Amino acid sequence: MAPMSEETLMTIREMCDQFDVTPRTLRFYEQKELLFPRRDGQKRLFSRRDRARLKLILRGKRFGFSLEEIRQLLDLYDMGDEQHTQIARTYEIAQARLEDLQRQRDELDGAIDDLKEQLAWGERMLAQLQTKRAG
């Protein structure tokens, strides 16, 4: 069996390549206490747990969760209740976020419909003006 440091730890460059993030992003998440890489001198080494946390951070960001919400959810992992609290709280936040996204989509659909109407009006006006010019 290979030593853990050889088998499961990744450098910052490997993390950036695997997750399509910048070193600055990883350092920022570390500063915000979302990731906890090991230090080997100046080198940061990320564990399997850091990779799992980063995956969840990126997914949460994609869904519009705040970094504070993400941090709180990640912290619930270690509660010792087989992740029940973490999953329940994630579900609650995700449900609220889904409602927000659906409301935003409805607002966007309305704005798109209004803009289409204005464009149709503009087309009619241009056509009328063109007819007057030609006549």
C-alpha positions as CSV (number, residue, x, y, z in Angstrom):
1,M,0.0,0.0,0.0
2,A,1.4,3.4,-1.0
3,P,2.0,6.0,1.7
4,M,-0.9,8.4,2.2
5,S,1.1,11.5,1.2
6,E,2.1,9.9,-2.1
7,E,-1.3,8.4,-2.9
8,T,-4.0,10.9,-1.8
9,L,-2.5,14.3,-1.4
10,M,-2.6,16.8,-4.3
11,T,-0.6,20.0,-4.9
12,I,-2.3,23.3,-5.5
13,R,-1.5,23.0,-9.2
14,E,-3.1,19.5,-9.4
15,M,-6.2,20.9,-7.6
16,C,-6.4,23.8,-10.0
17,D,-6.2,21.5,-13.0
18,Q,-8.7,19.0,-11.6
19,F,-11.3,21.5,-10.5
20,D,-10.7,24.3,-13.0
21,V,-10.0,26.9,-10.3
22,T,-7.1,29.3,-9.7
23,P,-4.5,29.1,-6.9
24,R,-6.0,32.4,-5.6
25,T,-9.4,30.7,-5.3
26,L,-7.9,27.9,-3.3
27,R,-6.0,30.3,-1.0
28,F,-9.2,32.3,-0.5
29,Y,-11.2,29.2,0.5
30,E,-8.4,28.3,2.9
31,Q,-8.4,31.8,4.4
32,K,-12.2,31.5,4.8
33,E,-11.7,28.2,6.6
34,L,-13.4,26.2,4.0
35,L,-10.3,24.1,3.1
36,F,-7.5,22.9,5.3
37,P,-4.5,21.9,3.3
38,R,-1.5,20.5,5.0
39,R,1.7,22.5,4.8
40,D,5.1,21.2,3.7
41,G,7.2,24.3,3.9
42,Q,5.6,26.8,1.4
43,K,3.8,23.9,-0.3
44,R,0.1,23.3,0.2
45,L,-1.0,19.6,0.1
46,F,-4.7,18.9,-0.3
47,S,-6.3,15.6,1.1
48,R,-9.2,13.6,-0.2
49,R,-11.4,15.4,2.3
50,D,-10.2,18.8,0.9
51,R,-11.2,17.6,-2.6
52,A,-14.6,16.5,-1.4
53,R,-15.1,19.8,0.4
54,L,-14.0,21.8,-2.7
55,K,-16.5,19.8,-4.8
56,L,-19.3,20.8,-2.4
57,I,-18.1,24.4,-2.3
58,L,-18.2,24.7,-6.1
59,R,-21.6,23.1,-6.3
60,G,-22.9,25.4,-3.6
61,K,-21.6,28.4,-5.4
62,R,-23.2,27.3,-8.6
63,F,-26.5,27.1,-6.8
64,G,-26.1,30.5,-5.3
65,F,-25.3,29.6,-1.7
66,S,-23.3,32.2,0.2
67,L,-19.8,31.2,1.4
68,E,-21.0,31.5,4.9
69,E,-23.9,29.1,4.2
70,I,-21.5,26.7,2.6
71,R,-19.1,26.9,5.5
72,Q,-21.9,26.2,8.0
73,L,-23.1,23.2,6.0
74,L,-19.5,21.8,5.8
75,D,-19.1,22.3,9.5
76,L,-22.2,20.2,10.2
77,Y,-20.4,17.1,8.6
78,D,-18.7,16.3,11.9
79,M,-21.8,16.4,14.2
80,G,-21.8,12.6,14.6
81,D,-25.4,12.1,13.6
82,E,-24.5,10.3,10.3
83,Q,-24.9,13.6,8.5
84,H,-28.6,13.9,9.3
85,T,-28.3,17.5,10.4
86,Q,-26.1,18.4,7.5
87,I,-28.4,16.9,4.9
88,A,-31.5,18.4,6.5
89,R,-30.1,21.9,6.6
90,T,-28.7,21.6,3.1
91,Y,-32.2,20.5,1.9
92,E,-33.8,23.5,3.7
93,I,-31.3,26.0,2.1
94,A,-31.6,24.3,-1.3
95,Q,-35.4,24.5,-1.2
96,A,-35.3,28.2,-0.5
97,R,-32.7,28.7,-3.2
98,L,-34.8,26.8,-5.7
99,E,-37.8,29.1,-4.9
100,D,-35.6,32.2,-5.4
101,L,-34.3,30.8,-8.7
102,Q,-37.8,30.0,-9.9
103,R,-39.0,33.5,-9.0
104,Q,-36.0,35.0,-10.8
105,R,-36.8,32.9,-13.9
106,D,-40.4,34.1,-13.8
107,E,-39.3,37.7,-13.6
108,L,-36.9,37.1,-16.5
109,D,-39.6,35.4,-18.6
110,G,-41.8,38.4,-18.1
111,A,-39.0,40.8,-19.1
112,I,-38.2,38.7,-22.2
113,D,-41.9,38.7,-23.2
114,D,-42.1,42.5,-22.7
115,L,-38.9,43.0,-24.8
116,K,-40.3,40.8,-27.5
117,E,-43.5,42.9,-27.6
118,Q,-41.4,46.1,-27.8
119,L,-39.3,44.6,-30.7
120,A,-42.4,43.6,-32.5
121,W,-43.8,47.2,-32.1
122,G,-40.5,48.6,-33.3
123,E,-40.6,46.3,-36.4
124,R,-44.1,47.5,-37.2
125,M,-43.1,51.2,-36.8
126,L,-40.1,50.8,-39.0
127,A,-42.2,49.0,-41.6
128,Q,-44.8,51.9,-41.5
129,L,-42.0,54.5,-41.8
130,Q,-40.4,52.7,-44.7
131,T,-43.8,52.4,-46.5
132,K,-44.4,56.2,-46.0
133,R,-40.9,56.9,-47.5
134,A,-41.4,54.7,-50.5
135,G,-44.9,56.2,-51.2
